[in-house]
Amino acid sequence: MNNLLILAVSGAVATFASLSPAAAEIQLRLATVSSTSEPIYEAMEHFVDLVEQKVGEQVKITIHPNGELGSNQEVYEQVKIGAPVIQNSDPGYLSDYTPDFGILNGPYLLSDPKNFNKILESDLFARMKDDLRQSGNFELLATNWLFGARHIIADREVRSPADMEGLTIRVPPNVMWIETMDAMGGRGVQLAWSEVYTGLSTGVVKAAEAPLAALYASKLHENAKTVSMTGHFKAFVGLVMNSDLYASYPQDVQDALTSSAEEAGEFMTDLVLKSEEDFIRKLEAEGVTVVRDVDEVAFREATASVYDAFPAWTPGLHDEINALLGE
């Protein structure tokens, strides 16, 4: 009888032991519409490595580039309802759930990208993150990943707002982009990023805008041969996941995800700042004209009115952000 009991207990322990690794493993997918040849993919690989170093086999993260899990909007909705997905987050898309995030993508908001940390370390940003948890069920792991200054690629040189007249330019389905391109003098046409190459080749749009790394990696220069360094957005992105899912994890896993996301953001920011001139050389080597003498003052003045186009923002938000930046 005792032997049978020992065998039964041993069998139960053996069964539990065989099941526990799979049960304990947290499997997450990391989504982006960007390609594997862009700095953000390298930063995502760094993030995955950092998480593994900190918590080992507790967490397994697989990266899905090139929109494999869907468009940005589709993936945000997956995250919102609790899918085990970490999304490459952009403040413009987050503003669909918490409007104040939209200001972080405002035109000519930053003169120096390094000043962005003044916002991230503020009580204002802490309130915004809390609002995002409440309104969207999103846990923002980090937003310090410099995606790069965004520039215009087109079939013409763009030095001033006058050069934008009548220019159809691709924008994502986001109000900030639409308002900004209109204020700069162009006409925004909404296209998913995966459709931009075809849109330029067929003439659906005559221009697009993105950081140099994204312009080069997506080969948009095969259909438009002029890049104008407008720098209208200095874009930061990051990582976001479902807040309830995040809260369900052990504390060491939560800490690993957050700290690794922030460290990967520092890694990516350094990578992007160092690589911009390299991407200019690559584009020029493939026959692209790079226009550096852009009238930034004229564009800054033309887009100032954009900050008045968002009545859902907290009153005085722009002034508070400017005070934090000291600009």
SULCORUR-V179791 format. One record per pair of residues at least 12 apart in sequence whose ideal C-beta (glycine too) atoms are under 6 Angstrom apart, sorted by the first residue. I is the first residue (numbers start at 0). J is the second residue. Records with the same first field share a line. If there is no record, write none. Layout:
I->J, J
This chain:
24->59
25->58
26->59
27->60, 83, 85
28->61, 63, 84
29->43, 60, 62, 85
30->63, 68, 74, 84, 86
31->64, 87
32->66, 71, 192
34->64, 65, 216
35->64
36->216
37->212, 213, 216
38->212, 267, 270, 271
40->64
42->263, 266, 267
43->62
45->263, 266
46->259, 263
47->60
49->259, 262
50->255, 259
53->255
54->251, 252, 255
57->252
66->193
70->191
71->92
74->86
75->92
78->241
79->135, 136
81->241, 244
85->238, 240
86->239
87->236
88->237, 239
89->236
90->103, 104
91->104, 173, 175
96->134, 135
97->130, 131, 134
98->311, 312
99->127, 312, 313, 316
101->175
102->316, 320
104->175, 232
106->179, 231, 302, 305
107->299
109->233
110->326
112->145, 233
114->324
115->235
117->323, 324
118->323
119->143
121->323
123->319
132->242
136->241, 242
137->239, 242
138->240, 242, 245
139->239
140->238, 256, 257, 260
141->237, 238, 260, 261, 264
142->235, 237
143->264
144->236, 237, 264, 267
145->235, 268, 271
146->210, 234, 236
147->210, 271
148->230, 233
149->208, 209, 210, 232, 234
150->226, 228, 229
151->206, 208, 227, 229
152->207, 214, 219, 223, 226
153->205, 206, 223, 225
154->205, 223
156->225, 290
157->227
158->293, 294
159->294, 297
160->183, 184, 297, 301
163->183, 184, 185
164->184
166->185, 205, 206
167->186, 188, 204, 205
168->180, 185, 187, 206
169->188, 190, 195, 198, 204, 207
170->187, 189
172->189
178->305, 308
179->302, 305
182->301, 302, 305
183->298, 301
188->204
195->207
199->222, 223
200->222
207->219
211->275, 278
212->278
215->278, 281, 282
220->282, 285, 287
224->287
225->288
226->287, 289
227->290, 293
228->291, 293
229->293
238->260
